Amino acid sequence: MFSDYYGKPELEPDDYYKTPEGYIVFTEKYHLKRGYCCKSGCRHCPYGYNKNTGKFDKKKP
């Protein structure tokens, strides 16, 4: 779907899903494959970033 022209991993079908509202939600698998936290408060962030506090609640895996 997306190329890695910009240095981003190419998306596979299990890297994301669409909500009933049509939003794309990245899975934990994708975030780990990408390798860093974007600090956007993602639903499945494995890095534990809390958008409300601006801090990490968990340690990086």
SVG drawing of the C-alpha trace seen along z (x, -y; Angstrom):
<svg xmlns="http://www.w3.org/2000/svg" viewBox="-19 -16 33 26">
<polyline fill="none" stroke="black" stroke-width="0.4" points="0.0,0.0 2.6,-2.5 6.2,-2.2 9.2,-2.7 10.3,-5.7 10.1,-7.8 11.9,-5.2 8.7,-3.8 8.0,-0.1 5.6,1.2 2.1,1.9 0.9,5.5 -2.8,6.4 -2.3,7.2 -0.5,3.9 -3.7,1.9 -7.5,2.1 -10.2,-0.4 -12.7,-1.5 -16.5,-1.6 -16.0,-5.4 -13.3,-4.8 -10.2,-5.7 -7.0,-3.6 -5.7,-2.3 -2.2,-0.8 -1.6,2.4 1.0,3.0 2.8,5.2 3.2,2.2 4.4,-0.1 7.1,2.4 8.1,2.9 8.4,-0.9 10.7,-1.0 9.9,-4.3 7.1,-6.2 5.5,-9.1 4.0,-10.6 0.6,-10.9 -1.2,-8.8 -1.9,-5.9 -4.4,-3.3 -2.0,-0.4 1.3,-2.1 3.6,0.5 5.9,-2.2 3.5,-3.5 3.3,-7.1 0.6,-9.0 -0.7,-11.9 -2.3,-13.6 0.9,-13.8 3.5,-13.8 5.3,-11.0 6.0,-7.3 4.1,-5.1 5.9,-1.9 9.5,-1.1 10.3,-0.5 10.1,3.2"/>
</svg>
